[in-house]
Amino acid sequence: MRMTSSTIRTRWSPKRDTATLQHRRAAKAAAAVAAGALALSLSACGSSDDGSGGSTGDTDDTANNVTLPKLDGTSLEVAAVWSGTEQANFKKVLQEFEKRTGAKVTFVPAQDPIINFIGSKVAGGQPPDIAMLPQPGAIKQAVDKGWAKPLGSEAVKELGENYSQGWQDIGKVNGKPYGVYYKAANKSLIWYNNQVFENAGASEPETWPDLLNTAQTVSDSGVTPFSVGGAEGWTLTDWFENVYLSQAGPEKYDQLAKHEIKWTDPSVKDALTTLAQVWGKPNWIAGGANGALQTDFPASVTQVFTGGDQPKAAMVAAGDFAQVNIPSSMKIGTDAKVFPFPAVGDTGPVVSGGDAAVILQDSKGSQALATWLASPDAASIQAKLGGYLSPNKNVPNSDYPNAVQQKIAKALIGSGDDFRFDMSDQAPQAFGGTPGKGEWKILQDFLKNPKDIAGTQAKLETEAAAAYGN
């Protein structure tokens, strides 16, 4: 997941390999997932109007918990794929860094896949000082190519004070810390238009069969159940990963993420068969498959919350970051509500994503900026603006602007190391993170023809084997 590209996304390279790290967590995973689902009982939550839900994002009252050097005369560039509101909000974080240090920071808009964008900049001799990389494997690729520089002692100190070990580990390559996970995502959510649900007499589902029943109830009321941003393949991988994690379980999820089992495995067939129960009903998807494949992620969210009593769709599977695309006229927790992605198996899924700051040009300024992004001060600024989730455990929960987002953040921090990172973000870039190729393209094709389960599995395995080299 991409976060907005992500949701919050290629190889997994922490201090220990994925199997070792995640199998250690497996014993606690079910409890963590259940706890996360419990914490995400959000239907009764509304916006916090009593002052406990955060401020307007002014930096004048920002806490000062991190020591930064004076950098007058220093110019820095930060590259990221973020656009729109997300980019504007991040620029406010950079502006506070400028205010504290005297440095000048320029935001450089990047294209997906960002690792290719960086490669072109490196080849031209002008890499940005820092890049926000949305896949763990992109960090490894940048290290392997000699582009990325290790984090200095001050940034590492901030990480140790503010992040759980799991979030520290996924920013490491061969045991060295390279990435500061500035932004996270809870990608196991479904947002819905409450008025549509009320008109239809629909209720929030807890299981996959419940979701199918809810979708039929909404459809019978005259509103298309689902909006799907299929123009961006990562949204489809999110659907698959939530179904697969819940249905196949965390051990299989870890194995498939590392290509230790093949995509022709029966567990993949089961997940695709389950997905086809939604994707195989054109009248359940806004615009049908062709319409979905022309709908980008922001539009997939917006069209659920515009159109009065007759929006283009009633609900959209999207991470917490979808909030920036919900019109301000729709009150979060009242008009726009959210429920956890329903359990397909014994427990509901909890899939996370994230964007990490990685230094490409080592300097006093770039190290200071990485240290700043690892601090609660930086994250608190963007938290107050909404549509953002931080894995930094020292960001005050009250900084999030509404009760819904506060509960989402609390669930993420409360899970500690017990989370599963977005599977496609753990894959090699060619398979799990390139528009028009690999898993993204194959799942787009599957959305068009969800009857071709065996053919889809074969294509996925062929592409995965080539990308992983095994």
C-alpha positions as a Python dict, from the first residue, in 0.01 Angstrom:
ca = {
    (1, 'M'): (0, 0, 0),
    (2, 'R'): (76, 222, -98),
    (3, 'M'): (-47, 498, 124),
    (4, 'T'): (-192, 726, -129),
    (5, 'S'): (-21, 575, -402),
    (6, 'S'): (-83, 382, 43),
    (7, 'T'): (-159, 281, 230),
    (8, 'I'): (83, 285, 389),
    (9, 'R'): (426, 28, -41),
    (10, 'T'): (991, -429, -191),
    (11, 'R'): (1148, -663, -25),
    (12, 'W'): (1131, -716, 349),
    (13, 'S'): (1470, -663, 505),
    (14, 'P'): (1468, -601, 879),
    (15, 'K'): (1733, -705, 1127),
    (16, 'R'): (1606, -1058, 1100),
    (17, 'D'): (1432, -1209, 800),
    (18, 'T'): (1055, -1206, 773),
    (19, 'A'): (999, -1565, 873),
    (20, 'T'): (1206, -1535, 1190),
    (21, 'L'): (1056, -1204, 1295),
    (22, 'Q'): (697, -1278, 1212),
    (23, 'H'): (692, -1641, 1328),
    (24, 'R'): (805, -1513, 1664),
    (25, 'R'): (496, -1297, 1661),
    (26, 'A'): (260, -1565, 1539),
    (27, 'A'): (172, -1690, 1886),
    (28, 'K'): (41, -1346, 1975),
    (29, 'A'): (-111, -1258, 1638),
    (30, 'A'): (-464, -1382, 1695),
    (31, 'A'): (-494, -1193, 2021),
    (32, 'A'): (-354, -881, 1861),
    (33, 'V'): (-594, -899, 1571),
    (34, 'A'): (-886, -946, 1805),
    (35, 'A'): (-772, -654, 2016),
    (36, 'G'): (-738, -441, 1705),
    (37, 'A'): (-1086, -529, 1590),
    (38, 'L'): (-1226, -451, 1932),
    (39, 'A'): (-1050, -117, 1941),
    (40, 'L'): (-1196, -37, 1601),
    (41, 'S'): (-1559, -57, 1707),
    (42, 'L'): (-1613, 281, 1553),
    (43, 'S'): (-1974, 315, 1455),
    (44, 'A'): (-2071, 528, 1754),
    (45, 'C'): (-1775, 764, 1725),
    (46, 'G'): (-1819, 1123, 1621),
    (47, 'S'): (-1593, 1421, 1584),
    (48, 'S'): (-1442, 1563, 1897),
    (49, 'D'): (-1581, 1910, 1943),
    (50, 'D'): (-1473, 1948, 2302),
    (51, 'G'): (-1113, 2031, 2229),
    (52, 'S'): (-989, 1678, 2290),
    (53, 'G'): (-968, 1595, 1922),
    (54, 'G'): (-674, 1812, 1826),
    (55, 'S'): (-630, 2156, 1677),
    (56, 'T'): (-627, 2310, 1334),
    (57, 'G'): (-266, 2210, 1282),
    (58, 'D'): (-97, 2540, 1364),
    (59, 'T'): (266, 2477, 1452),
    (60, 'D'): (290, 2760, 1704),
    (61, 'D'): (190, 2524, 1986),
    (62, 'T'): (404, 2234, 1867),
    (63, 'A'): (592, 2056, 2144),
    (64, 'N'): (971, 2082, 2151),
    (65, 'N'): (1101, 1736, 2234),
    (66, 'V'): (1387, 1706, 1989),
    (67, 'T'): (1717, 1890, 1961),
    (68, 'L'): (1804, 2010, 1611),
    (69, 'P'): (2115, 2193, 1487),
    (70, 'K'): (2121, 2537, 1328),
    (71, 'L'): (2129, 2493, 951),
    (72, 'D'): (2121, 2847, 814),
    (73, 'G'): (2215, 2843, 445),
    (74, 'T'): (2142, 2471, 407),
    (75, 'S'): (1912, 2362, 123),
    (76, 'L'): (1746, 2020, 122),
    (77, 'E'): (1513, 1828, -109),
    (78, 'V'): (1257, 1567, -3),
    (79, 'A'): (1094, 1346, -267),
    (80, 'A'): (762, 1166, -221),
    (81, 'V'): (468, 1050, -432),
    (82, 'W'): (222, 1242, -216),
    (83, 'S'): (-9, 1492, -379),
    (84, 'G'): (-307, 1713, -292),
    (85, 'T'): (-396, 1750, 74),
    (86, 'E'): (-144, 1490, 183),
    (87, 'Q'): (140, 1682, 21),
    (88, 'A'): (15, 2015, 157),
    (89, 'N'): (-1, 1876, 511),
    (90, 'F'): (347, 1727, 491),
    (91, 'K'): (483, 2060, 372),
    (92, 'K'): (364, 2213, 701),
    (93, 'V'): (584, 1961, 882),
    (94, 'L'): (877, 2066, 665),
    (95, 'Q'): (800, 2432, 731),
    (96, 'E'): (831, 2378, 1105),
    (97, 'F'): (1171, 2214, 1047),
    (98, 'E'): (1273, 2521, 848),
    (99, 'K'): (1153, 2746, 1131),
    (100, 'R'): (1355, 2556, 1392),
    (101, 'T'): (1678, 2512, 1195),
    (102, 'G'): (1696, 2790, 936),
    (103, 'A'): (1727, 2536, 655),
    (104, 'K'): (1533, 2559, 328),
    (105, 'V'): (1346, 2242, 233),
    (106, 'T'): (1194, 2183, -110),
    (107, 'F'): (933, 1912, -170),
    (108, 'V'): (996, 1720, -493),
    (109, 'P'): (688, 1546, -637),
    (110, 'A'): (779, 1193, -748),
    (111, 'Q'): (607, 939, -966),
    (112, 'D'): (527, 575, -903),
    (113, 'P'): (728, 362, -870),
    (114, 'I'): (940, 606, -673),
    (115, 'I'): (1245, 378, -678),
    (116, 'N'): (1261, 426, -1057),
    (117, 'F'): (1220, 800, -1013),
    (118, 'I'): (1509, 802, -769),
    (119, 'G'): (1718, 594, -1007),
    (120, 'S'): (1677, 854, -1278),
    (121, 'K'): (1774, 1130, -1035),
    (122, 'V'): (2082, 939, -922),
    (123, 'A'): (2181, 873, -1283),
    (124, 'G'): (2151, 1246, -1349),
    (125, 'G'): (2368, 1325, -1050),
    (126, 'Q'): (2090, 1505, -862),
    (127, 'P'): (1928, 1271, -610),
    (128, 'P'): (1707, 1432, -344),
    (129, 'D'): (1852, 1445, 5),
    (130, 'I'): (1571, 1230, 143),
    (131, 'A'): (1310, 1011, -26),
    (132, 'M'): (990, 882, 133),
    (133, 'L'): (983, 518, 29),
    (134, 'P'): (652, 331, 54),
    (135, 'Q'): (789, -25, 43),
    (136, 'P'): (1030, -205, 277),
    (137, 'G'): (1191, -363, -30),
    (138, 'A'): (1245, -25, -189),
    (139, 'I'): (1469, 54, 108),
    (140, 'K'): (1668, -262, 46),
    (141, 'Q'): (1692, -187, -323),
    (142, 'A'): (1823, 162, -249),
    (143, 'V'): (2079, 12, -11),
    (144, 'D'): (2183, -261, -256),
    (145, 'K'): (2241, -1, -527),
    (146, 'G'): (2448, 212, -292),
    (147, 'W'): (2199, 502, -294),
    (148, 'A'): (2081, 494, 67),
    (149, 'K'): (2289, 612, 361),
    (150, 'P'): (2259, 475, 718),
    (151, 'L'): (2085, 683, 981),
    (152, 'G'): (2309, 868, 1223),
    (153, 'S'): (2313, 835, 1600),
    (154, 'E'): (2062, 1115, 1666),
    (155, 'A'): (1800, 968, 1433),
    (156, 'V'): (1859, 621, 1575),
    (157, 'K'): (1815, 763, 1925),
    (158, 'E'): (1478, 911, 1826),
    (159, 'L'): (1370, 579, 1675),
    (160, 'G'): (1463, 392, 1992),
    (161, 'E'): (1265, 632, 2209),
    (162, 'N'): (957, 661, 1990),
    (163, 'Y'): (903, 337, 1795),
    (164, 'S'): (829, -24, 1879),
    (165, 'Q'): (1099, -272, 1779),
    (166, 'G'): (892, -400, 1489),
    (167, 'W'): (872, -58, 1322),
    (168, 'Q'): (1244, -8, 1382),
    (169, 'D'): (1327, -345, 1229),
    (170, 'I'): (1142, -297, 902),
    (171, 'G'): (1355, 10, 837),
    (172, 'K'): (1677, -193, 870),
    (173, 'V'): (1883, -366, 604),
    (174, 'N'): (2142, -619, 715),
    (175, 'G'): (2100, -496, 1070),
    (176, 'K'): (2167, -130, 991),
    (177, 'P'): (1893, 135, 1032),
    (178, 'Y'): (1814, 315, 706),
    (179, 'G'): (1444, 404, 726),
    (180, 'V'): (1235, 624, 955),
    (181, 'Y'): (874, 511, 924),
    (182, 'Y'): (716, 852, 940),
    (183, 'K'): (373, 750, 815),
    (184, 'A'): (170, 436, 878),
    (185, 'A'): (-165, 306, 764),
    (186, 'N'): (-434, 78, 896),
    (187, 'K'): (-548, -83, 572),
    (188, 'S'): (-812, -313, 720),
    (189, 'L'): (-1107, -73, 716),
    (190, 'I'): (-1424, -18, 516),
    (191, 'W'): (-1571, 333, 508),
    (192, 'Y'): (-1943, 381, 442),
    (193, 'N'): (-2210, 642, 387),
    (194, 'N'): (-2423, 624, 698),
    (195, 'Q'): (-2731, 778, 536),
    (196, 'V'): (-2733, 508, 270),
    (197, 'F'): (-2704, 237, 534),
    (198, 'E'): (-2986, 390, 736),
    (199, 'N'): (-3210, 424, 431),
    (200, 'A'): (-3146, 62, 338),
    (201, 'G'): (-3179, -71, 691),
    (202, 'A'): (-2827, -211, 663),
    (203, 'S'): (-2596, -278, 956),
    (204, 'E'): (-2221, -300, 999),
    (205, 'P'): (-2099, -652, 915),
    (206, 'E'): (-1855, -847, 1129),
    (207, 'T'): (-1796, -1147, 903),
    (208, 'W'): (-1759, -1195, 528),
    (209, 'P'): (-2107, -1355, 494),
    (210, 'D'): (-2242, -1055, 686),
    (211, 'L'): (-2068, -824, 436),
    (212, 'L'): (-2231, -1005, 144),
    (213, 'N'): (-2571, -974, 313),
    (214, 'T'): (-2514, -605, 381),
    (215, 'A'): (-2412, -550, 19),
    (216, 'Q'): (-2728, -719, -103),
    (217, 'T'): (-2942, -511, 132),
    (218, 'V'): (-2782, -191, 4),
    (219, 'S'): (-2818, -305, -356),
    (220, 'D'): (-3186, -381, -303),
    (221, 'S'): (-3232, -24, -179),
    (222, 'G'): (-3112, 110, -514),
    (223, 'V'): (-2753, 205, -432),
    (224, 'T'): (-2447, 24, -566),
    (225, 'P'): (-2270, -136, -267),
    (226, 'F'): (-1898, -88, -344),
    (227, 'S'): (-1667, 173, -486),
    (228, 'V'): (-1335, 31, -609),
    (229, 'G'): (-1038, 245, -716),
    (230, 'G'): (-916, -13, -964),
    (231, 'A'): (-718, 236, -1173),
    (232, 'E'): (-451, 200, -904),
    (233, 'G'): (-359, -166, -868),
    (234, 'W'): (-251, -136, -506),
    (235, 'T'): (-612, -94, -397),
    (236, 'L'): (-683, -441, -533),
    (237, 'T'): (-384, -592, -353),
    (238, 'D'): (-528, -449, -31),
    (239, 'W'): (-853, -635, -92),
    (240, 'F'): (-663, -957, -156),
    (241, 'E'): (-433, -920, 145),
    (242, 'N'): (-717, -864, 389),
    (243, 'V'): (-907, -1165, 259),
    (244, 'Y'): (-596, -1381, 248),
    (245, 'L'): (-465, -1291, 596),
    (246, 'S'): (-800, -1359, 759),
    (247, 'Q'): (-875, -1673, 560),
    (248, 'A'): (-534, -1839, 529),
    (249, 'G'): (-385, -1711, 855),
    (250, 'P'): (-64, -1527, 947),
    (251, 'E'): (177, -1816, 885),
    (252, 'K'): (60, -1865, 525),
    (253, 'Y'): (60, -1487, 479),
    (254, 'D'): (425, -1470, 584),
    (255, 'Q'): (516, -1758, 355),
    (256, 'L'): (342, -1609, 51),
    (257, 'A'): (498, -1269, 123),
    (258, 'K'): (844, -1429, 92),
    (259, 'H'): (740, -1659, -194),
    (260, 'E'): (810, -1960, 22),
    (261, 'I'): (484, -2102, -111),
    (262, 'K'): (364, -2057, -467),
    (263, 'W'): (76, -1844, -587),
    (264, 'T'): (-73, -2166, -722),
    (265, 'D'): (-120, -2279, -361),
    (266, 'P'): (-481, -2376, -274),
    (267, 'S'): (-492, -2095, -17),
    (268, 'V'): (-459, -1840, -299),
    (269, 'K'): (-737, -2013, -490),
    (270, 'D'): (-957, -1985, -183),
    (271, 'A'): (-886, -1613, -145),
    (272, 'L'): (-953, -1537, -512),
    (273, 'T'): (-1272, -1741, -498),
    (274, 'T'): (-1382, -1535, -199),
    (275, 'L'): (-1296, -1207, -373),
    (276, 'A'): (-1497, -1315, -675),
    (277, 'Q'): (-1807, -1318, -457),
    (278, 'V'): (-1787, -938, -470),
    (279, 'W'): (-1585, -866, -783),
    (280, 'G'): (-1791, -1113, -983),
    (281, 'K'): (-2108, -907, -942),
    (282, 'P'): (-2084, -608, -1180),
    (283, 'N'): (-2393, -443, -1029),
    (284, 'W'): (-2219, -442, -690),
    (285, 'I'): (-1931, -223, -812),
    (286, 'A'): (-1975, 141, -913),
    (287, 'G'): (-1939, 156, -1291),
    (288, 'G'): (-1881, -218, -1310),
    (289, 'A'): (-1531, -351, -1364),
    (290, 'N'): (-1459, -111, -1650),
    (291, 'G'): (-1573, 185, -1444),
    (292, 'A'): (-1368, 73, -1144),
    (293, 'L'): (-1058, 39, -1360),
    (294, 'Q'): (-1097, 404, -1460),
    (295, 'T'): (-1147, 524, -1101),
    (296, 'D'): (-844, 637, -904),
    (297, 'F'): (-821, 604, -529),
    (298, 'P'): (-929, 959, -430),
    (299, 'A'): (-1234, 937, -657),
    (300, 'S'): (-1323, 595, -518),
    (301, 'V'): (-1357, 754, -174),
    (302, 'T'): (-1520, 1079, -278),
    (303, 'Q'): (-1797, 915, -480),
    (304, 'V'): (-1917, 731, -169),
    (305, 'F'): (-1973, 1060, 13),
    (306, 'T'): (-2118, 1283, -260),
    (307, 'G'): (-2454, 1269, -433),
    (308, 'G'): (-2682, 1301, -134),
    (309, 'D'): (-2902, 997, -77),
    (310, 'Q'): (-2792, 850, -410),
    (311, 'P'): (-2412, 838, -417),
    (312, 'K'): (-2239, 623, -677),
    (313, 'A'): (-2162, 367, -406),
    (314, 'A'): (-2230, 301, -39),
    (315, 'M'): (-1890, 188, 86),
    (316, 'V'): (-1522, 166, -2),
    (317, 'A'): (-1244, -55, 137),
    (318, 'A'): (-974, 196, 223),
    (319, 'G'): (-718, 273, 491),
    (320, 'D'): (-742, 542, 754),
    (321, 'F'): (-580, 786, 510),
    (322, 'A'): (-904, 791, 309),
    (323, 'Q'): (-1024, 1066, 541),
    (324, 'V'): (-845, 1335, 340),
    (325, 'N'): (-1071, 1249, 44),
    (326, 'I'): (-1398, 1264, 236),
    (327, 'P'): (-1571, 1600, 172),
    (328, 'S'): (-1565, 1837, 469),
    (329, 'S'): (-1944, 1851, 454),
    (330, 'M'): (-1951, 1490, 575),
    (331, 'K'): (-1883, 1464, 947),
    (332, 'I'): (-1648, 1179, 1033),
    (333, 'G'): (-1818, 936, 1270),
    (334, 'T'): (-2167, 1070, 1192),
    (335, 'D'): (-2210, 1093, 815),
    (336, 'A'): (-1896, 902, 720),
    (337, 'K'): (-1846, 592, 931),
    (338, 'V'): (-1604, 301, 927),
    (339, 'F'): (-1591, -60, 1036),
    (340, 'P'): (-1306, -317, 1045),
    (341, 'F'): (-1260, -531, 736),
    (342, 'P'): (-1486, -830, 815),
    (343, 'A'): (-1344, -1162, 925),
    (344, 'V'): (-1326, -1415, 644),
    (345, 'G'): (-1172, -1679, 871),
    (346, 'D'): (-1161, -1704, 1249),
    (347, 'T'): (-1033, -1349, 1305),
    (348, 'G'): (-1045, -1018, 1125),
    (349, 'P'): (-733, -902, 940),
    (350, 'V'): (-497, -623, 1048),
    (351, 'V'): (-279, -512, 756),
    (352, 'S'): (-46, -215, 791),
    (353, 'G'): (150, -7, 545),
    (354, 'G'): (395, 276, 580),
    (355, 'D'): (626, 534, 425),
    (356, 'A'): (984, 564, 543),
    (357, 'A'): (1225, 857, 517),
    (358, 'V'): (1553, 734, 366),
    (359, 'I'): (1866, 948, 332),
    (360, 'L'): (2017, 955, -18),
    (361, 'Q'): (2268, 1236, 36),
    (362, 'D'): (2441, 1218, 370),
    (363, 'S'): (2491, 1553, 538),
    (364, 'K'): (2433, 1733, 864),
    (365, 'G'): (2111, 1870, 720),
    (366, 'S'): (1970, 1542, 590),
    (367, 'Q'): (2053, 1363, 916),
    (368, 'A'): (1878, 1642, 1109),
    (369, 'L'): (1572, 1614, 888),
    (370, 'A'): (1557, 1237, 941),
    (371, 'T'): (1587, 1298, 1316),
    (372, 'W'): (1305, 1551, 1295),
    (373, 'L'): (1078, 1306, 1110),
    (374, 'A'): (1147, 1043, 1377),
    (375, 'S'): (1030, 1280, 1651),
    (376, 'P'): (680, 1308, 1797),
    (377, 'D'): (696, 1682, 1732),
    (378, 'A'): (691, 1632, 1354),
    (379, 'A'): (426, 1362, 1354),
    (380, 'S'): (198, 1562, 1586),
    (381, 'I'): (177, 1845, 1334),
    (382, 'Q'): (40, 1620, 1062),
    (383, 'A'): (-173, 1419, 1306),
    (384, 'K'): (-366, 1734, 1395),
    (385, 'L'): (-443, 1794, 1028),
    (386, 'G'): (-620, 1460, 981),
    (387, 'G'): (-589, 1183, 725),
    (388, 'Y'): (-262, 1067, 877),
    (389, 'L'): (-149, 792, 1111),
    (390, 'S'): (190, 767, 1282),
    (391, 'P'): (363, 457, 1420),
    (392, 'N'): (538, 693, 1663),
    (393, 'K'): (411, 581, 2004),
    (394, 'N'): (480, 919, 2169),
    (395, 'V'): (239, 1118, 1953),
    (396, 'P'): (-41, 1220, 2192),
    (397, 'N'): (-360, 1039, 2097),
    (398, 'S'): (-550, 1361, 2155),
    (399, 'D'): (-363, 1519, 1863),
    (400, 'Y'): (-574, 1322, 1618),
    (401, 'P'): (-868, 1542, 1517),
    (402, 'N'): (-1164, 1312, 1579),
    (403, 'A'): (-1263, 1016, 1791),
    (404, 'V'): (-1262, 777, 1495),
    (405, 'Q'): (-902, 852, 1409),
    (406, 'Q'): (-801, 848, 1775),
    (407, 'K'): (-930, 492, 1805),
    (408, 'I'): (-754, 385, 1484),
    (409, 'A'): (-426, 531, 1613),
    (410, 'K'): (-470, 375, 1955),
    (411, 'A'): (-526, 33, 1797),
    (412, 'L'): (-210, 65, 1586),
    (413, 'I'): (10, 169, 1877),
    (414, 'G'): (-154, -86, 2107),
    (415, 'S'): (-67, -371, 1871),
    (416, 'G'): (304, -313, 1938),
    (417, 'D'): (502, -549, 1715),
    (418, 'D'): (201, -766, 1633),
    (419, 'F'): (107, -644, 1288),
    (420, 'R'): (137, -772, 933),
    (421, 'F'): (290, -536, 681),
    (422, 'D'): (131, -497, 339),
    (423, 'M'): (226, -809, 141),
    (424, 'S'): (274, -642, -196),
    (425, 'D'): (511, -396, -31),
    (426, 'Q'): (726, -687, 81),
    (427, 'A'): (751, -820, -274),
    (428, 'P'): (1014, -719, -530),
    (429, 'Q'): (913, -393, -694),
    (430, 'A'): (859, -556, -1033),
    (431, 'F'): (595, -786, -885),
    (432, 'G'): (429, -591, -606),
    (433, 'G'): (477, -222, -675),
    (434, 'T'): (480, -126, -1042),
    (435, 'P'): (177, 20, -1226),
    (436, 'G'): (71, -192, -1520),
    (437, 'K'): (287, -488, -1420),
    (438, 'G'): (301, -784, -1186),
    (439, 'E'): (42, -831, -915),
    (440, 'W'): (-119, -492, -974),
    (441, 'K'): (-192, -563, -1341),
    (442, 'I'): (-291, -927, -1286),
    (443, 'L'): (-546, -833, -1019),
    (444, 'Q'): (-682, -562, -1247),
    (445, 'D'): (-730, -832, -1509),
    (446, 'F'): (-893, -1053, -1246),
    (447, 'L'): (-1135, -773, -1159),
    (448, 'K'): (-1244, -781, -1524),
    (449, 'N'): (-1268, -1160, -1532),
    (450, 'P'): (-1305, -1302, -1181),
    (451, 'K'): (-1403, -1643, -1319),
    (452, 'D'): (-1045, -1706, -1432),
    (453, 'I'): (-908, -1811, -1096),
    (454, 'A'): (-667, -2078, -1220),
    (455, 'G'): (-534, -1853, -1496),
    (456, 'T'): (-487, -1570, -1250),
    (457, 'Q'): (-295, -1795, -1013),
    (458, 'A'): (-69, -1915, -1294),
    (459, 'K'): (8, -1559, -1404),
    (460, 'L'): (78, -1450, -1047),
    (461, 'E'): (316, -1740, -994),
    (462, 'T'): (500, -1682, -1322),
    (463, 'E'): (553, -1314, -1241),
    (464, 'A'): (642, -1380, -878),
    (465, 'A'): (897, -1649, -964),
    (466, 'A'): (1068, -1415, -1209),
    (467, 'A'): (1073, -1126, -962),
    (468, 'Y'): (1188, -1325, -658),
    (469, 'G'): (1428, -1539, -859),
    (470, 'N'): (1308, -1868, -713),
}
